Structure formats: structure tokens, C-alpha cells
Amino acid sequence: MADHVIVTTTTDSEESATALATGAVEVNLGACAQVTGPVTSVFRWEGEVRTEPEWRVDVKTAADRVSDLTDYLRAKHGYDVPEVIATPITGGNTEYLAWVTAETR
């Protein structure tokens, strides 16, 4: 697995997204996070297709922090089954990636 990842989640408001992003950085589970939105999400939930506005949170972290970050996001999230996915970072600015690791210690 890659040494660094982007962990993504979505939520129902900018305030909730900002709180998740801020909390993850404050407890050193992510080096930084971006909040994007609103985005339009189309998904099936409880047997029906829904279309809802959501805000996306992308957290940059070291791979060895993904499990703890996932647990944190699940605990703090308002959804019953929140999206939490990890995408490997396979390259980039080595100084930035070293900073990501340092900030998640």
C-alpha cells in the first residue's frame, strides 16, 4: 500500500463537513483537509433513489493513520452508514508528503 492516502467522506452540511475536517486535523489524524461543496449526490437508501446536496471532505494522511481516522469519522459522523474511503497517493511532492507524515504523529 502507498505511504500516504486521501480519506474521503461526505456529509449533509458545510458546518458538519468543517467540523469533521477540523477535528481530524486537531487530533493529528490528518495533516490537512479540504471541504468541497455542495455537490449533488445520487444514491439508493432504504429502497429508494435519492438526490441530495452534500459536502465532501478530503483528508490527507499517512497510511498508518487510516484505521484510526476511519474510526474517528464514523464516531463523529451524523450518518448511519457514512462513506469513508481511502485512495492511495502514488506520487507527488516528497517534501509535502513528508510534512503529511510529520503532522500525523
C-alpha positions as a Markdown table, in Angstrom:
| # | Residue | x | y | z |
|---|---|---|---|---|
| 1 | Met | 0.0 | 0.0 | 0.0 |
| 2 | Ala | 1.0 | 3.6 | -0.5 |
| 3 | Asp | 2.6 | 5.5 | 2.4 |
| 4 | His | 0.0 | 8.3 | 2.1 |
| 5 | Val | -3.7 | 8.4 | 1.3 |
| 6 | Ile | -6.6 | 10.7 | 0.9 |
| 7 | Val | -9.6 | 9.7 | 3.0 |
| 8 | Thr | -12.9 | 11.0 | 1.7 |
| 9 | Thr | -16.3 | 11.3 | 3.4 |
| 10 | Thr | -19.4 | 13.3 | 2.6 |
| 11 | Thr | -22.0 | 14.9 | 4.9 |
| 12 | Asp | -25.2 | 16.9 | 4.7 |
| 13 | Ser | -23.9 | 20.4 | 5.6 |
| 14 | Glu | -20.9 | 22.7 | 5.3 |
| 15 | Glu | -20.9 | 23.0 | 9.1 |
| 16 | Ser | -20.8 | 19.3 | 9.6 |
| 17 | Ala | -18.1 | 18.9 | 6.9 |
| 18 | Thr | -16.0 | 21.7 | 8.5 |
| 19 | Ala | -16.3 | 20.1 | 12.0 |
| 20 | Leu | -15.2 | 16.7 | 10.7 |
| 21 | Ala | -12.2 | 18.3 | 8.8 |
| 22 | Thr | -11.2 | 20.4 | 11.8 |
| 23 | Gly | -11.5 | 17.6 | 14.3 |
| 24 | Ala | -9.4 | 15.2 | 12.2 |
| 25 | Val | -6.6 | 17.7 | 11.9 |
| 26 | Glu | -6.8 | 18.8 | 15.6 |
| 27 | Val | -6.3 | 15.2 | 16.8 |
| 28 | Asn | -3.4 | 14.6 | 14.3 |
| 29 | Leu | -5.3 | 12.0 | 12.2 |
| 30 | Gly | -4.9 | 14.2 | 9.1 |
| 31 | Ala | -2.3 | 16.8 | 8.1 |
| 32 | Cys | -4.9 | 18.9 | 6.2 |
| 33 | Ala | -8.4 | 18.6 | 4.9 |
| 34 | Gln | -10.4 | 20.3 | 2.2 |
| 35 | Val | -14.2 | 20.8 | 2.2 |
| 36 | Thr | -15.9 | 21.0 | -1.2 |
| 37 | Gly | -19.5 | 21.6 | -1.9 |
| 38 | Pro | -22.2 | 21.5 | -2.3 |
| 39 | Val | -22.0 | 18.5 | -4.6 |
| 40 | Thr | -25.1 | 16.6 | -5.8 |
| 41 | Ser | -25.2 | 13.0 | -4.6 |
| 42 | Val | -27.5 | 10.4 | -6.1 |
| 43 | Phe | -27.7 | 7.2 | -4.1 |
| 44 | Arg | -30.1 | 4.4 | -3.0 |
| 45 | Trp | -31.1 | 4.4 | 0.6 |
| 46 | Glu | -33.8 | 2.4 | 2.3 |
| 47 | Gly | -35.1 | 1.1 | -1.1 |
| 48 | Glu | -35.4 | 4.4 | -2.8 |
| 49 | Val | -33.1 | 6.5 | -5.1 |
| 50 | Arg | -32.4 | 9.9 | -3.5 |
| 51 | Thr | -30.8 | 13.1 | -4.8 |
| 52 | Glu | -29.3 | 15.3 | -2.0 |
| 53 | Pro | -26.8 | 18.1 | -1.7 |
| 54 | Glu | -23.7 | 17.0 | 0.2 |
| 55 | Trp | -20.3 | 18.4 | 1.1 |
| 56 | Arg | -17.1 | 16.4 | 0.5 |
| 57 | Val | -14.3 | 16.2 | 3.0 |
| 58 | Asp | -10.8 | 15.1 | 1.7 |
| 59 | Val | -8.3 | 14.4 | 4.5 |
| 60 | Lys | -4.6 | 13.9 | 3.6 |
| 61 | Thr | -3.0 | 11.4 | 6.0 |
| 62 | Ala | -0.3 | 8.8 | 6.4 |
| 63 | Ala | -1.4 | 5.2 | 5.6 |
| 64 | Asp | -0.8 | 4.0 | 9.1 |
| 65 | Arg | -3.4 | 6.5 | 10.4 |
| 66 | Val | -6.2 | 5.4 | 8.1 |
| 67 | Ser | -7.8 | 2.9 | 10.5 |
| 68 | Asp | -7.8 | 5.5 | 13.4 |
| 69 | Leu | -9.1 | 8.2 | 11.0 |
| 70 | Thr | -11.9 | 5.9 | 9.8 |
| 71 | Asp | -12.9 | 5.1 | 13.4 |
| 72 | Tyr | -12.9 | 8.9 | 14.2 |
| 73 | Leu | -15.0 | 9.8 | 11.2 |
| 74 | Arg | -17.5 | 7.0 | 11.9 |
| 75 | Ala | -17.8 | 8.1 | 15.5 |
| 76 | Lys | -18.3 | 11.8 | 14.8 |
| 77 | His | -20.4 | 11.5 | 11.6 |
| 78 | Gly | -24.2 | 12.1 | 11.6 |
| 79 | Tyr | -25.0 | 9.4 | 9.0 |
| 80 | Asp | -26.0 | 5.8 | 9.9 |
| 81 | Val | -23.5 | 4.5 | 7.3 |
| 82 | Pro | -21.1 | 7.2 | 6.3 |
| 83 | Glu | -18.9 | 7.0 | 3.3 |
| 84 | Val | -15.3 | 6.7 | 4.3 |
| 85 | Ile | -13.0 | 5.6 | 1.6 |
| 86 | Ala | -9.2 | 5.7 | 1.3 |
| 87 | Thr | -7.5 | 6.5 | -2.0 |
| 88 | Pro | -3.7 | 5.8 | -2.2 |
| 89 | Ile | -1.4 | 8.7 | -3.1 |
| 90 | Thr | 1.1 | 7.2 | -5.5 |
| 91 | Gly | 3.4 | 10.2 | -6.0 |
| 92 | Gly | 3.8 | 13.9 | -5.5 |
| 93 | Asn | 6.0 | 16.5 | -3.8 |
| 94 | Thr | 8.2 | 14.5 | -1.4 |
| 95 | Glu | 8.6 | 17.5 | 0.9 |
| 96 | Tyr | 4.8 | 17.8 | 1.1 |
| 97 | Leu | 4.3 | 14.1 | 1.7 |
| 98 | Ala | 7.0 | 14.2 | 4.5 |
| 99 | Trp | 5.0 | 17.1 | 6.0 |
| 100 | Val | 1.8 | 14.9 | 5.9 |
| 101 | Thr | 3.6 | 12.2 | 7.8 |
| 102 | Ala | 5.1 | 14.6 | 10.4 |
| 103 | Glu | 1.7 | 16.3 | 11.0 |
| 104 | Thr | 0.0 | 13.0 | 11.7 |
| 105 | Arg | 2.4 | 11.9 | 14.5 |
